[in-house]
Amino acid sequence: MSSQIDHLLNETRRFAPAEDFAANAVATAELYEQAAGDREGFWATQARELLHWDTPFTQVLDWSNPPFATWFADGELNVAYNCLDRHVEAGNGDRVALLWEGEPGDERRVTYAELTDEVKRLANVFTDLGVVAGDRVAIYLPMIPEAVAAMLAVARVGAVHSVVFGGFSADSLRTRIDDAGAKLVITADGGYRKGKVSPLKTAVDLALAGRNGSGAQETVEHVLVVRRGGNEVEWTEGRDLWWHDVVPAASADHTAQPFPAENPLFILYTSGTTGKPKGILHTSGGYLTQTTFTNKVVHDLHPETDVFWCTADIGWVTGHSYVVYGPLSNGATQVLYEGTPDMPHPGRWWEIVEKYKVSILYTAPTAIRSFMKIGREVPQRFDLSSLRLLGSVGEPINPEAWMWYRKIIGGKTTPIVDTWWQTETGAIMISALPGVTETKPGSAQVALPGIAIDVVDEDGTHVGNGNGGLLVVTEPWPSMLRGIWGDPDRFVETYWEKFRTQGYYFAGDGARLDDDGDVWLMGRVDDVMNVSGHRLSTTEIESALVGNEAVAEAAVVGASDETTGQAVVAFVIIKQSYLSAHSPAGLAGGLRTWVSEQIGPIARPRDVYIVGELPKTRSGKIMRRLLRDVAEGREVGDTTTLADTAVMSVISAQVR
């Protein structure tokens, strides 16, 4: 089957960087020239200038055994020292590292000196518990400062953390603990979510007990518990420890030992097509180099003056790279928020922006579209004038959502960086540089300096400007995954087999190059529809729907059709502002016509269903396979990873 994806939607709006922004920007166009002249030398320079090395490296990249790479392999460093101690030693101990806001409204300001002290004490606790370099530690915590401290303390002693999102079930937790062979679990009694305490220790207890015939878990020796929710918990003497008993009592004297740059830093599980989660493995030196660099240049980070807020949970890679490692390595001040965007009111995020004078906001398109659904009246109640840069991450952003973000949140002037990367890439790969790039609504735009990207056909041949195909990374990069934990064959097969001859990493995403050579993401290749022989991108049709004044969010799937092979089926959420002034009668038919007018009759949906919500994972990604089940009249598949497992029952009832 052809890999060419038909491009039907054109976007002509352009926004050049403001002169005053460009004049003070961290990144300049010279970075591209430096990287193009000597790619490995460029990354070596970034590693040396951005990080502290106890043992300087002499070897940059070893690609002698592809796809298994090493970066800076003979160098040694300590990741936690780079994120903490060096800032204190430089005289910045009183700088606030974390502006923490709990969902109920409680708050803490944690300085670099205080966070360093906590991490040192925790590192000594780990040592007392027998945790040594190479051991695995599972972290199952809400968004509280202790979660950041836990990750950094694991890194400090050279162990490997596996953070499991606090919304995952006991069974999901057990699978990840078993696969990693975790020695220690760090959790809390509970955490706040949507106004209630969500129990966490209970899930840990269930995971460690015999479940579904699996028998008692055998590798975990201790469970360290933070008191957060105040809820009742069961206690296993000898195994369970209260954080508030052991951490404050531990010594704050701890020297960070250096470890090789290729020392494993973390395992992060991502869902696999086989049903078994893939443990993506990242190491230390290359990962920290690229996260520090990208956070600095893409987010235009000025640590002395900026207040940075990445809204991701630490259970996802965005939280690893742009809540913990990138900002703290750069010495930034950042917001950490425990709760959901709508608690206790729909303006909570904008209240936080106003309160802490957030200057850089990095969030997901699904959040932006949910705010569009509520209406501009909510953010317009708050003073958002401190914002000077907006970012987008997680999936392609529709042009109209991009424009709403710029206009309503950014006051019509704030630049937007739309970033493409994955759990596997570790750090941002494609993005505008905000002081350099003329931005285009909806486009991820260009590979960052030092990153080599292409769009190719099934044979690995460059498709050329104006064409679509498969997105690949053509050269190794510092923060690349080093493997799938315990399964090197699956690593090769999943990411490298398709273009083994060329040595390309295949991301699984479709993309096109516009006439300027800029990259537009077109969704997962699995989501591309084949309608009457035309391969259509779900992303483009969703963008057209969101471009209608009535629509806040849309999800499009291909459903089997006797005539056309597949037919376009759309599920849309209507803006509350539209519903308050119009009847929804006839709207579905009007939207079918709208799509036909915007991008052509071939893309006209066979069916448009107006729904109240869409099925999303807890990281905000739409699960289109479940909508495909509904569209094709099948029983809906596994919904356990959804943020709201009841939503599919509601959608199914609305569609019938």
LINWO-V716756 format. One line per field, one symbol per residue. burial: 1 if it has 16 or more other C-alpha atoms within 10 Angstrom, else 0. A space follows every 10 residues. Layout:
burial: ???
This chain:
burial: 0011111000 0000001000 1100111100 0100110011 1111001001 1110001001 1000001111 1110111111 1111111100 0110111111 1110000011 1111111111 1111110000 1111111111 1111111111 1111111111 1111111111 1111011101 1111111111 1110000111 1111111110 0000001001 1111110110 0000000001 1110001001 0101010111 1111111110 0000001111 1111111111 1111111111 1110011111 1111111111 1111111111 1111111111 1010001111 1111011111 1111110111 1111100110 0101011111 1111111111 1111110111 1011111111 1111111111 1111111011 1111111111 1111111001 0011001111 1111011111 1111100000 1101111111 0011111011 1111001111 1111101111 1001111111 1111111101 1111111111 0000011111 1111111100 0000001100 1111110110 0011101111 1011111111 1111111111 1000010010 1110001100 110000
